[in-house]
């Protein structure tokens, strides 16, 4: 099912406002529960998880900064 441009834009906003902070809090909580790893390992875990969250959601964010392709005035 293909989402319209407006739907993708709304979902992107919801994900960035609610989903991303929840994801960040859960990652920090899990890493704190596991104990304090060495700084280099912790850095690479945060970088990897910072990239991993966007991979399954890339179809929603793709083209959001462009003009609406369905707009008849364009």
Z-matrix of the N, CA and C atoms (Angstrom, degrees):
N
C 1 1.430
C 2 1.525 1 108.91
N 3 1.313 2 115.80 1 122.78
C 4 1.454 3 121.29 2 -178.54
C 5 1.527 4 109.49 3 -90.80
N 6 1.319 5 115.78 4 130.90
C 7 1.459 6 121.26 5 178.33
C 8 1.521 7 109.92 6 -85.43
N 9 1.308 8 116.29 7 145.36
C 10 1.453 9 120.22 8 176.14
C 11 1.531 10 109.05 9 -72.23
N 12 1.323 11 114.29 10 167.73
C 13 1.464 12 119.72 11 -179.94
C 14 1.525 13 110.90 12 -60.62
N 15 1.327 14 117.40 13 -44.33
C 16 1.464 15 120.81 14 -179.15
C 17 1.521 16 111.39 15 -65.33
N 18 1.323 17 117.21 16 -38.97
C 19 1.461 18 120.39 17 178.67
C 20 1.525 19 110.93 18 -66.43
N 21 1.329 20 116.47 19 -41.90
C 22 1.470 21 119.59 20 177.58
C 23 1.516 22 110.73 21 -63.10
N 24 1.334 23 116.61 22 -38.83
C 25 1.461 24 120.40 23 179.80
C 26 1.528 25 110.85 24 -65.45
N 27 1.328 26 116.53 25 -41.98
C 28 1.474 27 119.96 26 177.90
C 29 1.525 28 111.26 27 -65.55
N 30 1.338 29 117.12 28 -45.11
C 31 1.462 30 119.85 29 179.37
C 32 1.524 31 111.45 30 -63.24
N 33 1.332 32 116.95 31 -38.41
C 34 1.464 33 119.73 32 177.92
C 35 1.517 34 110.63 33 -61.63
N 36 1.322 35 116.72 34 -40.79
C 37 1.460 36 120.46 35 178.40
C 38 1.522 37 111.39 36 -65.21
N 39 1.319 38 117.44 37 -43.40
C 40 1.472 39 121.21 38 178.36
C 41 1.518 40 110.54 39 -62.76
N 42 1.318 41 116.34 40 -43.04
C 43 1.471 42 120.03 41 -179.69
C 44 1.516 43 110.80 42 -63.63
N 45 1.329 44 117.24 43 -43.43
C 46 1.459 45 119.94 44 -177.81
C 47 1.525 46 112.99 45 -71.65
N 48 1.326 47 117.71 46 -31.33
C 49 1.463 48 119.98 47 -178.02
C 50 1.527 49 111.98 48 -84.16
N 51 1.328 50 117.56 49 -40.71
C 52 1.464 51 120.21 50 -175.10
C 53 1.532 52 112.94 51 -108.98
N 54 1.306 53 117.54 52 -43.24
C 55 1.462 54 121.45 53 -173.93
C 56 1.512 55 114.38 54 -70.60
N 57 1.319 56 116.23 55 -46.71
C 58 1.466 57 119.57 56 -177.21
C 59 1.530 58 112.82 57 -65.58
N 60 1.337 59 120.40 58 -45.51
C 61 1.465 60 118.45 59 175.64
C 62 1.535 61 113.03 60 -62.05
N 63 1.328 62 117.18 61 -37.38
C 64 1.470 63 119.69 62 177.22
C 65 1.521 64 110.59 63 -64.93
N 66 1.326 65 117.34 64 -40.21
C 67 1.464 66 121.63 65 177.89
C 68 1.529 67 110.50 66 -64.25
N 69 1.318 68 117.14 67 -43.37
C 70 1.467 69 121.03 68 179.74
C 71 1.527 70 110.69 69 -62.49
N 72 1.337 71 116.84 70 -44.31
C 73 1.465 72 119.77 71 179.76
C 74 1.522 73 111.30 72 -64.56
N 75 1.322 74 117.35 73 -38.60
C 76 1.465 75 119.25 74 179.89
C 77 1.526 76 111.54 75 -68.92
N 78 1.320 77 118.20 76 -39.03
C 79 1.469 78 120.95 77 178.11
C 80 1.521 79 110.69 78 -65.01
N 81 1.316 80 117.26 79 -44.79
C 82 1.465 81 120.69 80 179.61
C 83 1.524 82 110.44 81 -64.12
N 84 1.325 83 116.88 82 -40.65
C 85 1.463 84 120.55 83 179.14
C 86 1.519 85 111.44 84 -63.27
N 87 1.311 86 117.07 85 -45.63
C 88 1.474 87 120.55 86 -179.72
C 89 1.521 88 110.68 87 -64.31
N 90 1.333 89 117.74 88 -42.86
C 91 1.465 90 119.03 89 178.91
C 92 1.523 91 111.87 90 -66.52
N 93 1.319 92 118.28 91 -33.45
C 94 1.462 93 120.22 92 176.28
C 95 1.523 94 111.68 93 -68.98
N 96 1.328 95 116.93 94 -35.64
C 97 1.464 96 119.98 95 178.24
C 98 1.525 97 112.27 96 -69.02
N 99 1.320 98 116.86 97 -29.29
C 100 1.464 99 121.07 98 -179.46
C 101 1.525 100 112.70 99 -78.63
N 102 1.289 101 117.07 100 -10.95
C 103 1.464 102 119.85 101 -178.29
C 104 1.519 103 109.55 102 101.55
N 105 1.288 104 115.88 103 173.87
C 106 1.470 105 121.48 104 -176.18
C 107 1.525 106 110.06 105 -91.68
N 108 1.360 107 117.54 106 103.58
C 109 1.469 108 119.24 107 175.94
C 110 1.530 109 110.07 108 -75.81
N 111 1.326 110 117.45 109 170.08
C 112 1.468 111 119.07 110 175.63
C 113 1.536 112 110.74 111 -57.38
N 114 1.306 113 116.56 112 151.09
C 115 1.458 114 122.65 113 -173.36
C 116 1.532 115 112.43 114 -57.44
N 117 1.321 116 117.91 115 -39.84
C 118 1.467 117 121.40 116 -179.34
C 119 1.523 118 110.07 117 -65.72
N 120 1.321 119 117.57 118 -43.21
C 121 1.463 120 121.56 119 178.81
C 122 1.524 121 110.17 120 -64.48
N 123 1.308 122 116.55 121 -43.70
C 124 1.459 123 121.20 122 179.40
C 125 1.531 124 110.69 123 -61.39
N 126 1.318 125 116.81 124 -42.11
C 127 1.460 126 121.22 125 178.39
C 128 1.522 127 111.18 126 -60.09
N 129 1.332 128 117.35 127 -47.96
C 130 1.454 129 120.18 128 -178.78
C 131 1.528 130 112.48 129 -67.99
N 132 1.313 131 117.83 130 -31.66
C 133 1.469 132 120.51 131 175.75
C 134 1.515 133 109.86 132 -65.92
N 135 1.326 134 117.90 133 -44.56
C 136 1.464 135 121.15 134 178.89
C 137 1.528 136 111.21 135 -64.93
N 138 1.324 137 117.64 136 -40.46
C 139 1.468 138 120.26 137 178.82
C 140 1.524 139 110.34 138 -65.49
N 141 1.320 140 117.34 139 -44.88
C 142 1.470 141 120.77 140 -179.84
C 143 1.525 142 111.24 141 -63.21
N 144 1.315 143 117.02 142 -46.36
C 145 1.461 144 119.61 143 179.52
C 146 1.528 145 112.00 144 -70.08
N 147 1.322 146 117.54 145 -24.73
C 148 1.452 147 120.89 146 175.04
C 149 1.520 148 112.53 147 -70.04
N 150 1.310 149 116.94 148 -26.51
C 151 1.463 150 121.56 149 176.53
C 152 1.523 151 110.92 150 -88.55
N 153 1.318 152 117.45 151 -36.73
C 154 1.463 153 122.36 152 -174.42
C 155 1.524 154 112.48 153 -63.16
N 156 1.321 155 119.49 154 -33.23
C 157 1.463 156 120.24 155 -177.04
C 158 1.518 157 111.85 156 -65.66
N 159 1.326 158 117.32 157 -29.14
C 160 1.461 159 120.40 158 -175.04
C 161 1.521 160 113.28 159 -86.16
N 162 1.309 161 118.70 160 -20.20
C 163 1.469 162 120.62 161 -175.81
C 164 1.526 163 112.18 162 -61.50
N 165 1.328 164 121.26 163 -49.18
C 166 1.464 165 118.07 164 179.89
C 167 1.529 166 113.61 165 -73.04
N 168 1.322 167 117.87 166 -13.81
C 169 1.458 168 121.31 167 -177.18
C 170 1.525 169 113.05 168 -105.31
N 171 1.314 170 118.03 169 7.68
C 172 1.458 171 120.05 170 -174.85
C 173 1.527 172 113.05 171 -63.68
N 174 1.336 173 118.16 172 -28.65
C 175 1.460 174 119.43 173 179.44
C 176 1.523 175 111.70 174 -68.04
N 177 1.323 176 117.49 175 -25.38
C 178 1.461 177 120.44 176 177.51
C 179 1.529 178 110.46 177 -76.36
N 180 1.324 179 117.31 178 -40.62
C 181 1.461 180 121.04 179 -175.70
C 182 1.530 181 113.25 180 -83.78
N 183 1.311 182 117.77 181 -12.83
C 184 1.460 183 121.02 182 -176.09
C 185 1.535 184 110.41 183 -68.84
N 186 1.329 185 116.85 184 120.03
C 187 1.450 186 122.64 185 176.22
C 188 1.517 187 115.81 186 81.81
N 189 1.318 188 118.81 187 9.08
C 190 1.464 189 121.21 188 -178.25
C 191 1.528 190 111.20 189 -67.34
N 192 1.314 191 118.39 190 -32.27
C 193 1.457 192 121.40 191 -179.30
C 194 1.520 193 113.51 192 -78.84
N 195 1.316 194 118.11 193 -7.49
C 196 1.461 195 122.69 194 -179.98
C 197 1.519 196 110.45 195 -83.28
N 198 1.314 197 115.77 196 170.26
C 199 1.462 198 120.85 197 173.95
C 200 1.523 199 108.76 198 -70.96
N 201 1.325 200 116.27 199 154.35
C 202 1.460 201 122.17 200 -178.87
C 203 1.527 202 110.04 201 -63.57
N 204 1.338 203 118.68 202 116.60
C 205 1.464 204 120.23 203 -178.92
C 206 1.525 205 112.76 204 -70.87
N 207 1.323 206 118.52 205 -18.54
C 208 1.458 207 122.02 206 -179.62
C 209 1.524 208 112.95 207 -91.68
N 210 1.334 209 117.05 208 -2.64
C 211 1.461 210 121.30 209 -178.17
C 212 1.532 211 110.02 210 -72.53
N 213 1.340 212 118.32 211 121.69
C 214 1.479 213 119.06 212 -178.48
C 215 1.522 214 113.46 213 -71.70
N 216 1.321 215 119.16 214 -15.34
C 217 1.464 216 122.04 215 179.50
C 218 1.521 217 113.08 216 -78.41
N 219 1.311 218 117.35 217 -11.86
C 220 1.482 219 120.86 218 179.79
C 221 1.488 220 111.49 219 -85.94
